[in-house]
Amino acid sequence: MVAGQLAERYQKPVVMLCLAEDGTARGSARSVPGYNIGAAIAAQSDILIEYGGHPGAAGLSLHIDNLLLFRRRLSNALQENFNPSTHSELILDAILPLSALSLELATSLERLAPFGEGNPRPILASTDLHLRSAAYLGRGQQHRKLTVEDANGVRREVIWWNCADQTLPDDLFDLAYEIDINQREGTPELRLTLVDLRHAASAPPIIVSPPRQIADHRATPDPETLLARLREQHPDAAVWAEGYRKADAPGLPLSELHPAPTLLVYTAPYGPQPLQEALKRVDPSLVVLLGLTPPQETVQDIQRRILELIKFVINRQEGRTTISALSVATGQSPKTVELALEYIEARGEILLDPAQDGDVVCLLPGSGTPSDDAAEKLAAFQAAAAETRAYRAFFKRAAPSHLLGWDEEA
């Protein structure tokens, strides 16, 4: 059941195994359209004890010593034999107004369970919706929670899994989704999970933009020389770079980017959200990726740089600055900056004025006495910095079109 739920959520084949005391691993597999999981597992028969199944599901057992080999070979087999032609058109079970969605309806549909191969979860749809808001979810900001509204003003929240690289609808759209019941602190609530969306037939026609291109130079051994040459080739380009001292910055921060035909991404962003914001601000037809790591990457480097900035702010700016300014100066996310300040305060080096709201912070000299929660604050700061490093590592290896959410790549 768990394998089927994961495959349904992430639209990827899933194998779930349990380790036994006799040194074997046993479990089951579930698949999605395009992947024949039964054939892929059967191809590994020389390292399996038992196996059997069909294109959508399978069971297997093997010795624990063969787990890593099995994982590698199965992944390769699935990738090599992926068949996109098996993806069928989306079949809707009903088209409903948002006002018709209720806990009672979800309860009735749950009576059709268990869902899986041969008995998929019902897919519903609502048409002519507006997107009212979107917020990232998850530590890696890979998911979103959408708030949608229909023509009658009825609103619903929708969970969209693994959509960080997807473009949000900016006009009327039709939404296909599944509904179920989610327990929040013991209280049942209706949950909508996005399956697909499309431009609504009643919306204005989409204007096709000029072809967009990506130039990938993330592996260049001499980024400074390359940047100089790119500036000559694209004199009107917007160069995005953060984490540098203002006098040494090779480009502009996100807040100062302007519309231009070319966007040069000199430093890797701290997450997918600023990257999408940069694309929105510049609206380029060509994106050039260099993706350097900013000078401050380790916790020690970030802390040292923030302490320098704190000293300057207290001595030259009467202690007032913004989280955004510190984020640009360090190349770290606002969340990481806030947690770093809280840790430095816990060490007794500064005081944060609690009267300040929003982006503005007021810094005062500290008492010099650490608080009892300094270790806890440090752990939170370290976790946020590690999350940023993980995204930047992903940025350096991911397919450029996947990073930008573009279909074409130069």
Secondary structure, DSSP 4 states (H G I P E B T S, - for coil): -HHHHHHHHHSS-EEEEEE-TTSEEEEEEE--TT--HHHHHHTTGGG-SEEEEETTEEEEEEEGGGHHHHHHHHHHHHHHT--GGGPPPPPPSEE--GGG--HHHHHHHHTTPSPBTTBPPP-EEEEEEEEEEEEEESTT--EEEEEEE-TT--EEEEEE-S-TTSPPP-S-EEEEEEEEEEEETTEEEEEEEEEEEEE-TTSPPPPPPPP-EEEE-TT-S-HHHHHHHHHHH-TT-EEE--SS-GGG-SSB-GGG----SEEEEEE--SSHHHHHHHHHHH--SEEEEEEEPPS--SHHHHHHHHHHHHHHHHHHSTTEEEHHHHHHHHT--HHHHHHHHHHHHHTTSEEE-TT--TTEEEEEE--S---TTHHHHHHHHHHHHHHHHHHHHHHHHS-HHHHHT-S---
